[in-house]
Amino acid sequence: MSSRPVLTLIAVVSADGFISSGQGVPWNLPRDKEHFRRTTRGQWLLLGRRTYEEMIGWFIDHHPLVLTRDPAFIPTVGEAVSSVAAALQAAAAGGAGELFVCGGGGAYAAAMPYADRLILTHVDSTLGSGVPFPTVDPAEWQQTSRQDFPADTTHAQALSFATYERLKPPAQPSGGAF
């Protein structure tokens, strides 16, 4: 069996399970931005096309892979892939030990069955609707660390950084498109 990079989903999730109300991140969380930058510095990233376009300018030392159904799409930074399997193959070929899925909803949904780790920022805020993060089934995931931060002068909402590890090996992705 060939080894593949660890597949990690990294996201900010509201108390009611949403990552966005439809466009962009709905919170201004400087602590989370620094956490994201520190965690993903120098790493391979997998992003949906809209998330990629919203993050142009963030890719200083990253290698972004853009999950897209459009075979003609050529990103200005990184490369396009048609599936999670193709992203894992590209990251492995590039020597990556880990591939971080950074959104949006379609990329998270496509990658969740194959994820090894979740790094979630839980925000003490509800959105009521929007783009959901996939359900984290406690029978499949164990929280291995958590760091809580109260609301303060720069953060209107309390937040927590939590890491989850999959309890059993994930499914292995096939080569099909997402």
KEGU-438334 format. One record per residue (C-alpha): residue number from 1; residue in three letters; x, y, z. Coordinates in Angstrom, 3 decimals. Layout:
! KEGU-438334
+-----+------+----------+----------+----------+
:  nr : rest :        x :        y :        z :
+-----+------+----------+----------+----------+
: NUM :  Ala :        X :        Y :        Z :
...
+-----+------+----------+----------+----------+
This chain:
! KEGU-438334
+-----+------+----------+----------+----------+
:  nr : rest :        x :        y :        z :
+-----+------+----------+----------+----------+
:   1 :  Met :    0.000 :    0.000 :    0.000 :
:   2 :  Ser :    1.432 :    3.381 :   -0.965 :
:   3 :  Ser :    1.500 :    6.099 :    1.619 :
:   4 :  Arg :   -0.454 :    9.250 :    1.047 :
:   5 :  Pro :   -0.316 :   12.605 :    2.781 :
:   6 :  Val :   -2.362 :   13.050 :    5.934 :
:   7 :  Leu :   -5.628 :   14.700 :    4.879 :
:   8 :  Thr :   -6.618 :   17.449 :    7.309 :
:   9 :  Leu :   -9.737 :   19.597 :    7.119 :
:  10 :  Ile :   -9.210 :   23.027 :    8.693 :
:  11 :  Ala :  -12.247 :   25.260 :    9.192 :
:  12 :  Val :  -14.051 :   27.821 :   11.308 :
:  13 :  Val :  -17.468 :   26.455 :   12.296 :
:  14 :  Ser :  -20.390 :   28.215 :   13.977 :
:  15 :  Ala :  -22.145 :   26.724 :   17.010 :
:  16 :  Asp :  -24.910 :   25.555 :   14.664 :
:  17 :  Gly :  -22.536 :   23.901 :   12.171 :
:  18 :  Phe :  -22.076 :   26.456 :    9.382 :
:  19 :  Ile :  -18.847 :   27.757 :    7.831 :
:  20 :  Ser :  -20.419 :   30.704 :    6.041 :
:  21 :  Ser :  -23.702 :   32.449 :    5.453 :
:  22 :  Gly :  -23.017 :   32.137 :    1.731 :
:  23 :  Gln :  -19.982 :   34.267 :    0.900 :
:  24 :  Gly :  -16.672 :   34.427 :    2.706 :
:  25 :  Val :  -15.994 :   33.970 :    6.404 :
:  26 :  Pro :  -18.622 :   35.843 :    8.444 :
:  27 :  Trp :  -16.383 :   36.555 :   11.443 :
:  28 :  Asn :  -13.378 :   38.782 :   12.034 :
:  29 :  Leu :  -11.184 :   36.582 :   14.216 :
:  30 :  Pro :   -7.549 :   37.754 :   14.227 :
:  31 :  Arg :   -6.554 :   34.899 :   16.580 :
:  32 :  Asp :   -7.987 :   32.361 :   14.112 :
:  33 :  Lys :   -6.290 :   34.008 :   11.115 :
:  34 :  Glu :   -2.929 :   33.710 :   12.887 :
:  35 :  His :   -3.743 :   30.114 :   13.875 :
:  36 :  Phe :   -4.604 :   29.294 :   10.240 :
:  37 :  Arg :   -1.450 :   30.952 :    8.896 :
:  38 :  Arg :    0.772 :   29.267 :   11.496 :
:  39 :  Thr :   -0.805 :   25.830 :   10.915 :
:  40 :  Thr :   -0.729 :   25.948 :    7.105 :
:  41 :  Arg :    2.570 :   27.825 :    6.588 :
:  42 :  Gly :    4.539 :   26.117 :    3.824 :
:  43 :  Gln :    1.851 :   23.459 :    3.293 :
:  44 :  Trp :   -0.175 :   22.075 :    0.410 :
:  45 :  Leu :   -3.779 :   23.316 :    0.414 :
:  46 :  Leu :   -6.912 :   21.991 :   -1.289 :
:  47 :  Leu :   -9.594 :   24.593 :   -1.950 :
:  48 :  Gly :  -12.754 :   24.876 :   -3.955 :
:  49 :  Arg :  -12.587 :   27.415 :   -6.751 :
:  50 :  Arg :  -14.619 :   30.156 :   -5.029 :
:  51 :  Thr :  -12.626 :   29.803 :   -1.791 :
:  52 :  Tyr :   -9.410 :   29.920 :   -3.824 :
:  53 :  Glu :  -10.538 :   33.144 :   -5.507 :
:  54 :  Glu :  -11.483 :   34.676 :   -2.118 :
:  55 :  Met :   -8.026 :   33.777 :   -0.757 :
:  56 :  Ile :   -5.867 :   35.144 :   -3.586 :
:  57 :  Gly :   -3.046 :   36.995 :   -1.843 :
:  58 :  Trp :   -2.821 :   34.492 :    1.037 :
:  59 :  Phe :   -0.653 :   32.021 :   -0.877 :
:  60 :  Ile :    2.793 :   33.279 :    0.064 :
:  61 :  Asp :    4.532 :   29.972 :    0.755 :
:  62 :  His :    1.692 :   27.523 :    0.068 :
:  63 :  His :    1.015 :   25.183 :   -2.817 :
:  64 :  Pro :   -2.714 :   25.507 :   -3.524 :
:  65 :  Leu :   -4.645 :   22.845 :   -5.385 :
:  66 :  Val :   -7.984 :   24.048 :   -6.730 :
:  67 :  Leu :  -10.787 :   21.489 :   -6.772 :
:  68 :  Thr :  -12.807 :   22.311 :   -9.878 :
:  69 :  Arg :  -15.140 :   20.673 :  -12.382 :
:  70 :  Asp :  -13.895 :   23.008 :  -15.135 :
:  71 :  Pro :  -11.016 :   21.333 :  -17.001 :
:  72 :  Ala :  -10.147 :   24.669 :  -18.662 :
:  73 :  Phe :   -9.578 :   26.480 :  -15.339 :
:  74 :  Ile :   -5.927 :   27.396 :  -14.796 :
:  75 :  Pro :   -5.180 :   28.992 :  -11.399 :
:  76 :  Thr :   -2.710 :   31.877 :  -11.233 :
:  77 :  Val :   -0.984 :   30.131 :   -8.310 :
:  78 :  Gly :   -0.925 :   26.360 :   -7.824 :
:  79 :  Glu :   -2.745 :   23.864 :   -9.998 :
:  80 :  Ala :   -6.252 :   22.585 :  -10.724 :
:  81 :  Val :   -7.410 :   19.097 :   -9.731 :
:  82 :  Ser :  -10.673 :   17.295 :  -10.443 :
:  83 :  Ser :  -10.919 :   15.129 :   -7.316 :
:  84 :  Val :   -9.667 :   14.562 :   -3.796 :
:  85 :  Ala :   -7.770 :   11.523 :   -5.106 :
:  86 :  Ala :   -5.994 :   13.695 :   -7.705 :
:  87 :  Ala :   -5.159 :   16.261 :   -5.009 :
:  88 :  Leu :   -3.665 :   13.581 :   -2.755 :
:  89 :  Gln :   -1.656 :   12.189 :   -5.688 :
:  90 :  Ala :   -0.329 :   15.666 :   -6.603 :
:  91 :  Ala :    0.586 :   16.425 :   -2.991 :
:  92 :  Ala :    2.309 :   13.044 :   -2.591 :
:  93 :  Ala :    4.241 :   13.562 :   -5.844 :
:  94 :  Gly :    5.326 :   16.964 :   -4.515 :
:  95 :  Gly :    6.646 :   15.385 :   -1.317 :
:  96 :  Ala :    3.894 :   16.699 :    0.982 :
:  97 :  Gly :    3.336 :   14.927 :    4.268 :
:  98 :  Glu :   -0.011 :   16.643 :    4.782 :
:  99 :  Leu :   -2.722 :   18.204 :    2.635 :
: 100 :  Phe :   -5.006 :   20.805 :    4.237 :
: 101 :  Val :   -8.553 :   21.191 :    2.934 :
: 102 :  Cys :   -9.511 :   24.860 :    3.452 :
: 103 :  Gly :  -13.035 :   25.042 :    2.034 :
: 104 :  Gly :  -15.566 :   25.679 :    0.818 :
: 105 :  Gly :  -18.512 :   23.483 :    1.525 :
: 106 :  Gly :  -18.137 :   21.296 :   -1.573 :
: 107 :  Ala :  -14.436 :   20.666 :   -0.932 :
: 108 :  Tyr :  -15.122 :   19.774 :    2.715 :
: 109 :  Ala :  -17.962 :   17.420 :    1.735 :
: 110 :  Ala :  -15.826 :   15.719 :   -0.934 :
: 111 :  Ala :  -12.841 :   15.298 :    1.408 :
: 112 :  Met :  -14.577 :   14.355 :    4.686 :
: 113 :  Pro :  -14.862 :   10.586 :    3.987 :
: 114 :  Tyr :  -11.069 :   10.461 :    3.425 :
: 115 :  Ala :   -9.980 :   12.842 :    6.199 :
: 116 :  Asp :   -7.534 :   11.738 :    8.868 :
: 117 :  Arg :   -7.681 :   14.884 :   11.021 :
: 118 :  Leu :   -9.917 :   17.884 :   11.640 :
: 119 :  Ile :   -8.612 :   21.200 :   12.957 :
: 120 :  Leu :  -11.699 :   23.218 :   13.805 :
: 121 :  Thr :  -12.159 :   26.658 :   15.237 :
: 122 :  His :  -15.502 :   26.564 :   17.023 :
: 123 :  Val :  -17.086 :   30.035 :   17.207 :
: 124 :  Asp :  -19.650 :   30.861 :   19.861 :
: 125 :  Ser :  -22.020 :   32.289 :   17.275 :
: 126 :  Thr :  -24.971 :   30.976 :   15.278 :
: 127 :  Leu :  -25.643 :   31.684 :   11.625 :
: 128 :  Gly :  -29.017 :   29.937 :   11.314 :
: 129 :  Ser :  -28.368 :   28.912 :    7.720 :
: 130 :  Gly :  -25.717 :   28.975 :    5.044 :
: 131 :  Val :  -22.935 :   26.621 :    4.003 :
: 132 :  Pro :  -22.737 :   23.673 :    6.417 :
: 133 :  Phe :  -19.609 :   21.896 :    7.572 :
: 134 :  Pro :  -19.966 :   18.098 :    7.316 :
: 135 :  Thr :  -21.292 :   16.415 :   10.454 :
: 136 :  Val :  -18.566 :   15.292 :   12.852 :
: 137 :  Asp :  -19.803 :   11.911 :   14.080 :
: 138 :  Pro :  -18.458 :   11.239 :   17.606 :
: 139 :  Ala :  -18.412 :    7.516 :   16.783 :
: 140 :  Glu :  -15.804 :    8.274 :   14.075 :
: 141 :  Trp :  -13.825 :   11.155 :   15.618 :
: 142 :  Gln :  -12.054 :   11.759 :   18.914 :
: 143 :  Gln :  -11.150 :   15.232 :   20.116 :
: 144 :  Thr :   -7.455 :   15.138 :   21.014 :
: 145 :  Ser :   -6.873 :   18.767 :   21.969 :
: 146 :  Arg :   -8.833 :   21.909 :   22.717 :
: 147 :  Gln :   -7.850 :   25.452 :   23.571 :
: 148 :  Asp :  -10.610 :   27.898 :   24.622 :
: 149 :  Phe :  -10.516 :   31.691 :   24.306 :
: 150 :  Pro :  -13.138 :   34.065 :   25.732 :
: 151 :  Ala :  -14.531 :   36.987 :   23.758 :
: 152 :  Asp :  -12.314 :   40.043 :   24.167 :
: 153 :  Thr :  -11.723 :   43.506 :   22.720 :
: 154 :  Thr :  -10.632 :   42.103 :   19.338 :
: 155 :  His :  -12.961 :   39.066 :   19.231 :
: 156 :  Ala :  -16.706 :   39.627 :   19.578 :
: 157 :  Gln :  -17.257 :   35.881 :   20.029 :
: 158 :  Ala :  -15.570 :   33.285 :   22.218 :
: 159 :  Leu :  -13.750 :   30.637 :   20.194 :
: 160 :  Ser :  -11.984 :   27.316 :   20.640 :
: 161 :  Phe :   -9.289 :   25.579 :   18.632 :
: 162 :  Ala :   -9.989 :   21.834 :   18.597 :
: 163 :  Thr :   -8.222 :   18.942 :   16.902 :
: 164 :  Tyr :   -9.973 :   15.667 :   16.118 :
: 165 :  Glu :   -8.420 :   12.402 :   14.955 :
: 166 :  Arg :  -10.334 :    9.729 :   13.044 :
: 167 :  Leu :  -10.737 :    6.608 :   15.178 :
: 168 :  Lys :  -10.488 :    4.119 :   12.264 :
: 169 :  Pro :   -8.597 :    4.485 :    8.989 :
: 170 :  Pro :  -10.513 :    6.592 :    6.470 :
: 171 :  Ala :  -11.808 :    5.399 :    3.144 :
: 172 :  Gln :   -9.322 :    5.534 :    0.276 :
: 173 :  Pro :  -10.446 :    7.905 :   -2.483 :
: 174 :  Ser :  -10.917 :    6.679 :   -6.011 :
: 175 :  Gly :   -9.859 :    8.683 :   -9.028 :
: 176 :  Gly :  -13.341 :   10.003 :   -9.867 :
: 177 :  Ala :  -14.217 :   13.669 :   -9.977 :
: 178 :  Phe :  -15.800 :   15.260 :   -6.905 :
+-----+------+----------+----------+----------+
